[in-house]
Amino acid sequence: IEIEAPTATPTIPNAEETPTTTEMTLDQSELVPRPDSTEPHPPVGSRGRSRLFRCQIRHNDRILSKQ
């Protein structure tokens, strides 16, 4: 038990390091969507919209055919 106690003490700084990693991941998650939403998102969105419109047209055709 005495040996386990000192081994548990070094795990505390590791736990202190983990929140820093979580903060980094949060910062990255915040930084990633912002540039994607600003510049590359509109061109991708235009392509995605074309695909969405095609999908909607197909769904509408299926709905009309069923009706």
N, CA, C and O atoms as a Tinker XYZ file with bonds, in Angstrom:
   268  protein
     1  N      0.850000   -1.204000    0.000000    73     2
     2  CA     0.000000    0.000000    0.000000    64     1     3
     3  C      0.882000    1.249000    0.000000    63     2     4     5
     4  O      0.574000    2.232000   -0.673000    81     3
     5  N      1.978000    1.204000    0.758000    73     3     6
     6  CA     2.870000    2.366000    0.805000    64     5     7
     7  C      3.490000    2.608000   -0.576000    63     6     8     9
     8  O      3.740000    3.755000   -0.948000    81     7
     9  N      3.737000    1.546000   -1.331000    73     7    10
    10  CA     4.331000    1.706000   -2.669000    64     9    11
    11  C      3.284000    2.298000   -3.626000    63    10    12    13
    12  O      3.626000    3.091000   -4.503000    81    11
    13  N      2.025000    1.915000   -3.459000    73    11    14
    14  CA     0.985000    2.425000   -4.357000    64    13    15
    15  C      0.737000    3.915000   -4.132000    63    14    16    17
    16  O      0.419000    4.639000   -5.076000    81    15
    17  N      0.880000    4.378000   -2.890000    73    15    18
    18  CA     0.637000    5.795000   -2.600000    64    17    19
    19  C      1.574000    6.699000   -3.411000    63    18    20    21
    20  O      1.080000    7.618000   -4.065000    81    19
    21  N      2.900000    6.492000   -3.407000    73    19    22
    22  CA     3.780000    7.357000   -4.204000    64    21    23
    23  C      3.520000    7.211000   -5.699000    63    22    24    25
    24  O      3.695000    8.178000   -6.441000    81    23
    25  N      3.112000    6.044000   -6.160000    73    23    26
    26  CA     2.819000    5.881000   -7.581000    64    25    27
    27  C      1.577000    6.695000   -7.946000    63    26    28    29
    28  O      1.473000    7.194000   -9.067000    81    27
    29  N      0.641000    6.834000   -7.015000    73    27    30
    30  CA    -0.558000    7.622000   -7.293000    64    29    31
    31  C     -0.219000    9.107000   -7.382000    63    30    32    33
    32  O     -0.906000    9.853000   -8.080000    81    31
    33  N      0.821000    9.544000   -6.691000    73    31    34
    34  CA     1.176000   10.968000   -6.725000    64    33    35
    35  C      1.603000   11.401000   -8.131000    63    34    36    37
    36  O      1.178000   12.475000   -8.558000    81    35
    37  N      2.414000   10.642000   -8.882000    73    35    38
    38  CA     2.773000   11.093000  -10.235000    64    37    39
    39  C      1.573000   11.108000  -11.185000    63    38    40    41
    40  O      1.593000   11.821000  -12.188000    81    39
    41  N      0.541000   10.338000  -10.885000    73    39    42
    42  CA    -0.636000   10.360000  -11.747000    64    41    43
    43  C     -1.363000   11.700000  -11.632000    63    42    44    45
    44  O     -2.092000   12.082000  -12.548000    81    43
    45  N     -1.176000   12.417000  -10.525000    73    43    46
    46  CA    -1.836000   13.721000  -10.354000    64    45    47
    47  C     -1.348000   14.730000  -11.399000    63    46    48    49
    48  O     -2.178000   15.379000  -12.035000    81    47
    49  N     -0.013000   14.887000  -11.603000    73    47    50
    50  CA     0.427000   15.804000  -12.664000    64    49    51
    51  C     -0.072000   15.357000  -14.033000    63    50    52    53
    52  O     -0.354000   16.193000  -14.891000    81    51
    53  N     -0.182000   14.057000  -14.244000    73    51    54
    54  CA    -0.731000   13.584000  -15.510000    64    53    55
    55  C     -2.180000   14.057000  -15.662000    63    54    56    57
    56  O     -2.596000   14.477000  -16.742000    81    55
    57  N     -2.940000   13.982000  -14.565000    73    55    58
    58  CA    -4.316000   14.468000  -14.604000    64    57    59
    59  C     -4.338000   15.966000  -14.886000    63    58    60    61
    60  O     -5.253000   16.474000  -15.536000    81    59
    61  N     -3.308000   16.676000  -14.384000    73    59    62
    62  CA    -3.242000   18.113000  -14.663000    64    61    63
    63  C     -2.918000   18.355000  -16.137000    63    62    64    65
    64  O     -3.326000   19.363000  -16.713000    81    63
    65  N     -2.180000   17.420000  -16.742000    73    63    66
    66  CA    -1.842000   17.571000  -18.159000    64    65    67
    67  C     -3.055000   17.250000  -19.045000    63    66    68    69
    68  O     -3.197000   17.813000  -20.130000    81    67
    69  N     -3.915000   16.356000  -18.585000    73    67    70
    70  CA    -5.067000   15.983000  -19.409000    64    69    71
    71  C     -5.993000   17.165000  -19.680000    63    70    72    73
    72  O     -6.452000   17.302000  -20.814000    81    71
    73  N     -6.300000   18.042000  -18.692000    73    71    74
    74  CA    -7.172000   19.181000  -19.001000    64    73    75
    75  C     -6.563000   20.098000  -20.060000    63    74    76    77
    76  O     -7.286000   20.688000  -20.863000    81    75
    77  N     -5.230000   20.217000  -20.063000    73    75    78
    78  CA    -4.590000   21.042000  -21.094000    64    77    79
    79  C     -4.858000   20.426000  -22.465000    63    78    80    81
    80  O     -5.121000   21.146000  -23.428000    81    79
    81  N     -4.791000   19.099000  -22.558000    73    79    82
    82  CA    -5.058000   18.454000  -23.840000    64    81    83
    83  C     -6.520000   18.671000  -24.228000    63    82    84    85
    84  O     -6.821000   18.919000  -25.396000    81    83
    85  N     -7.431000   18.579000  -23.252000    73    83    86
    86  CA    -8.839000   18.808000  -23.566000    64    85    87
    87  C     -9.043000   20.244000  -24.034000    63    86    88    89
    88  O     -9.817000   20.495000  -24.958000    81    87
    89  N     -8.345000   21.193000  -23.392000    73    87    90
    90  CA    -8.467000   22.587000  -23.822000    64    89    91
    91  C     -7.938000   22.743000  -25.247000    63    90    92    93
    92  O     -8.522000   23.468000  -26.053000    81    91
    93  N     -6.836000   22.065000  -25.553000    73    91    94
    94  CA    -6.288000   22.141000  -26.906000    64    93    95
    95  C     -7.292000   21.568000  -27.902000    63    94    96    97
    96  O     -7.506000   22.140000  -28.971000    81    95
    97  N     -7.903000   20.445000  -27.554000    73    95    98
    98  CA    -8.877000   19.856000  -28.464000    64    97    99
    99  C    -10.061000   20.809000  -28.655000    63    98   100   101
   100  O    -10.572000   20.954000  -29.766000    81    99
   101  N    -10.495000   21.459000  -27.564000    73    99   102
   102  CA   -11.601000   22.404000  -27.691000    64   101   103
   103  C    -11.194000   23.578000  -28.569000    63   102   104   105
   104  O    -11.970000   24.026000  -29.413000    81   103
   105  N     -9.958000   24.083000  -28.369000    73   103   106
   106  CA    -9.493000   25.196000  -29.197000    64   105   107
   107  C     -9.444000   24.767000  -30.664000    63   106   108   109
   108  O     -9.864000   25.511000  -31.550000    81   107
   109  N     -8.929000   23.568000  -30.910000    73   107   110
   110  CA    -8.851000   23.096000  -32.291000    64   109   111
   111  C    -10.257000   22.951000  -32.873000    63   110   112   113
   112  O    -10.506000   23.340000  -34.014000    81   111
   113  N    -11.172000   22.390000  -32.087000    73   111   114
   114  CA   -12.530000   22.216000  -32.594000    64   113   115
   115  C    -13.153000   23.571000  -32.913000    63   114   116   117
   116  O    -13.925000   23.694000  -33.864000    81   115
   117  N    -12.817000   24.596000  -32.114000    73   115   118
   118  CA   -13.363000   25.927000  -32.391000    64   117   119
   119  C    -12.691000   26.550000  -33.605000    63   118   120   121
   120  O    -13.343000   27.224000  -34.403000    81   119
   121  N    -11.370000   26.323000  -33.749000    73   119   122
   122  CA   -10.646000   26.938000  -34.862000    64   121   123
   123  C    -10.984000   26.234000  -36.176000    63   122   124   125
   124  O    -11.000000   26.871000  -37.229000    81   123
   125  N    -11.249000   24.944000  -36.127000    73   123   126
   126  CA   -11.483000   24.211000  -37.377000    64   125   127
   127  C    -12.779000   24.663000  -38.060000    63   126   128   129
   128  O    -12.736000   25.000000  -39.243000    81   127
   129  N    -13.935000   24.687000  -37.373000    73   127   130
   130  CA   -15.182000   25.050000  -38.069000    64   129   131
   131  C    -15.201000   26.488000  -38.553000    63   130   132   133
   132  O    -15.861000   26.795000  -39.546000    81   131
   133  N    -14.478000   27.387000  -37.863000    73   131   134
   134  CA   -14.506000   28.794000  -38.275000    64   133   135
   135  C    -13.911000   28.986000  -39.674000    63   134   136   137
   136  O    -14.580000   29.563000  -40.531000    81   135
   137  N    -12.661000   28.518000  -39.944000    73   135   138
   138  CA   -12.124000   28.675000  -41.305000    64   137   139
   139  C    -12.947000   27.895000  -42.326000    63   138   140   141
   140  O    -13.164000   28.372000  -43.440000    81   139
   141  N    -13.407000   26.703000  -41.958000    73   139   142
   142  CA   -14.215000   25.928000  -42.888000    64   141   143
   143  C    -15.511000   26.674000  -43.220000    63   142   144   145
   144  O    -15.962000   26.659000  -44.366000    81   143
   145  N    -16.104000   27.322000  -42.220000    73   143   146
   146  CA   -17.364000   28.024000  -42.454000    64   145   147
   147  C    -17.128000   29.319000  -43.226000    63   146   148   149
   148  O    -18.034000   29.804000  -43.904000    81   147
   149  N    -15.911000   29.893000  -43.134000    73   147   150
   150  CA   -15.668000   31.182000  -43.793000    64   149   151
   151  C    -15.325000   30.984000  -45.264000    63   150   152   153
   152  O    -16.071000   31.434000  -46.133000    81   151
   153  N    -14.196000   30.313000  -45.561000    73   151   154
   154  CA   -13.741000   30.281000  -46.952000    64   153   155
   155  C    -14.173000   29.013000  -47.698000    63   154   156   157
   156  O    -14.960000   29.112000  -48.639000    81   155
   157  N    -13.681000   27.814000  -47.309000    73   155   158
   158  CA   -13.945000   26.641000  -48.151000    64   157   159
   159  C    -15.386000   26.163000  -48.090000    63   158   160   161
   160  O    -15.829000   25.432000  -48.977000    81   159
   161  N    -16.134000   26.565000  -47.052000    73   159   162
   162  CA   -17.494000   26.049000  -46.902000    64   161   163
   163  C    -18.414000   26.498000  -48.045000    63   162   164   165
   164  O    -19.157000   25.662000  -48.559000    81   163
   165  N    -18.409000   27.772000  -48.474000    73   163   166
   166  CA   -19.313000   28.170000  -49.554000    64   165   167
   167  C    -19.133000   27.372000  -50.843000    63   166   168   169
   168  O    -20.134000   26.925000  -51.403000    81   167
   169  N    -17.900000   27.165000  -51.351000    73   167   170
   170  CA   -17.780000   26.349000  -52.564000    64   169   171
   171  C    -18.263000   24.924000  -52.328000    63   170   172   173
   172  O    -18.978000   24.357000  -53.155000    81   171
   173  N    -17.867000   24.349000  -51.191000    73   171   174
   174  CA   -18.339000   23.003000  -50.869000    64   173   175
   175  C    -19.851000   23.026000  -50.686000    63   174   176   177
   176  O    -20.548000   22.092000  -51.082000    81   175
   177  N    -20.354000   24.103000  -50.080000    73   175   178
   178  CA   -21.792000   24.221000  -49.886000    64   177   179
   179  C    -22.525000   24.277000  -51.216000    63   178   180   181
   180  O    -23.595000   23.688000  -51.365000    81   179
   181  N    -21.945000   24.993000  -52.193000    73   179   182
   182  CA   -22.586000   25.068000  -53.506000    64   181   183
   183  C    -22.680000   23.673000  -54.113000    63   182   184   185
   184  O    -23.713000   23.293000  -54.666000    81   183
   185  N    -21.585000   22.910000  -54.005000    73   183   186
   186  CA   -21.625000   21.541000  -54.521000    64   185   187
   187  C    -22.606000   20.707000  -53.714000    63   186   188   189
   188  O    -23.392000   19.940000  -54.269000    81   187
   189  N    -22.549000   20.868000  -52.388000    73   187   190
   190  CA   -23.462000   20.119000  -51.543000    64   189   191
   191  C    -24.907000   20.492000  -51.833000    63   190   192   193
   192  O    -25.793000   19.637000  -51.823000    81   191
   193  N    -25.139000   21.790000  -52.094000    73   191   194
   194  CA   -26.505000   22.225000  -52.398000    64   193   195
   195  C    -26.986000   21.581000  -53.689000    63   194   196   197
   196  O    -28.126000   21.123000  -53.770000    81   195
   197  N    -26.115000   21.544000  -54.706000    73   195   198
   198  CA   -26.518000   20.919000  -55.966000    64   197   199
   199  C    -26.909000   19.465000  -55.715000    63   198   200   201
   200  O    -27.914000   18.978000  -56.233000    81   199
   201  N    -26.087000   18.777000  -54.900000    73   199   202
   202  CA   -26.418000   17.390000  -54.584000    64   201   203
   203  C    -27.706000   17.322000  -53.782000    63   202   204   205
   204  O    -28.536000   16.441000  -54.008000    81   203
   205  N    -27.878000   18.251000  -52.843000    73   203   206
   206  CA   -29.094000   18.247000  -52.037000    64   205   207
   207  C    -30.312000   18.498000  -52.925000    63   206   208   209
   208  O    -31.342000   17.843000  -52.771000    81   207
   209  N    -30.191000   19.451000  -53.856000    73   207   210
   210  CA   -31.313000   19.729000  -54.749000    64   209   211
   211  C    -31.641000   18.495000  -55.581000    63   210   212   213
   212  O    -32.810000   18.160000  -55.777000    81   211
   213  N    -30.598000   17.819000  -56.071000    73   211   214
   214  CA   -30.847000   16.603000  -56.847000    64   213   215
   215  C    -31.549000   15.566000  -55.988000    63   214   216   217
   216  O    -32.499000   14.918000  -56.430000    81   215
   217  N    -31.074000   15.412000  -54.753000    73   215   218
   218  CA   -31.701000   14.440000  -53.856000    64   217   219
   219  C    -33.150000   14.840000  -53.579000    63   218   220   221
   220  O    -34.045000   13.994000  -53.570000    81   219
   221  N    -33.373000   16.139000  -53.353000    73   219   222
   222  CA   -34.733000   16.601000  -53.095000    64   221   223
   223  C    -35.614000   16.348000  -54.317000    63   222   224   225
   224  O    -36.767000   15.939000  -54.178000    81   223
   225  N    -35.075000   16.590000  -55.509000    73   223   226
   226  CA   -35.867000   16.353000  -56.726000    64   225   227
   227  C    -36.219000   14.873000  -56.816000    63   226   228   229
   228  O    -37.354000   14.519000  -57.133000    81   227
   229  N    -35.237000   14.004000  -56.537000    73   227   230
   230  CA   -35.512000   12.570000  -56.587000    64   229   231
   231  C    -36.571000   12.203000  -55.560000    63   230   232   233
   232  O    -37.502000   11.457000  -55.863000    81   231
   233  N    -36.431000   12.729000  -54.340000    73   231   234
   234  CA   -37.419000   12.428000  -53.306000    64   233   235
   235  C    -38.791000   12.961000  -53.719000    63   234   236   237
   236  O    -39.805000   12.291000  -53.519000    81   235
   237  N    -38.824000   14.159000  -54.291000    73   235   238
   238  CA   -40.098000   14.720000  -54.728000    64   237   239
   239  C    -40.708000   13.845000  -55.816000    63   238   240   241
   240  O    -41.914000   13.596000  -55.813000    81   239
   241  N    -39.876000   13.376000  -56.748000    73   239   242
   242  CA   -40.400000   12.505000  -57.800000    64   241   243
   243  C    -40.972000   11.228000  -57.193000    63   242   244   245
   244  O    -42.037000   10.764000  -57.601000    81   243
   245  N    -40.269000   10.665000  -56.225000    73   243   246
   246  CA   -40.769000    9.443000  -55.594000    64   245   247
   247  C    -42.068000    9.723000  -54.855000    63   246   248   249
   248  O    -43.007000    8.929000  -54.915000    81   247
   249  N    -42.121000   10.858000  -54.156000    73   247   250
   250  CA   -43.336000   11.197000  -53.411000    64   249   251
   251  C    -44.498000   11.393000  -54.391000    63   250   252   253
   252  O    -45.602000   10.899000  -54.159000    81   251
   253  N    -44.242000   12.113000  -55.480000    73   251   254
   254  CA   -45.306000   12.349000  -56.459000    64   253   255
   255  C    -45.735000   11.029000  -57.088000    63   254   256   257
   256  O    -46.925000   10.803000  -57.306000    81   255
   257  N    -44.772000   10.157000  -57.381000    73   255   258
   258  CA   -45.126000    8.875000  -57.989000    64   257   259
   259  C    -45.969000    8.053000  -57.018000    63   258   260   261
   260  O    -46.902000    7.370000  -57.441000    81   259
   261  N    -45.657000    8.108000  -55.727000    73   259   262
   262  CA   -46.438000    7.370000  -54.742000    64   261   263
   263  C    -47.833000    7.971000  -54.623000    63   262   264   265
   264  O    -48.821000    7.245000  -54.513000    81   263
   265  N    -47.910000    9.299000  -54.645000    73   263   266
   266  CA   -49.216000    9.935000  -54.532000    64   265   267
   267  C    -50.020000    9.669000  -55.809000    63   266   268
   268  O    -51.160000   10.119000  -55.926000    81   267
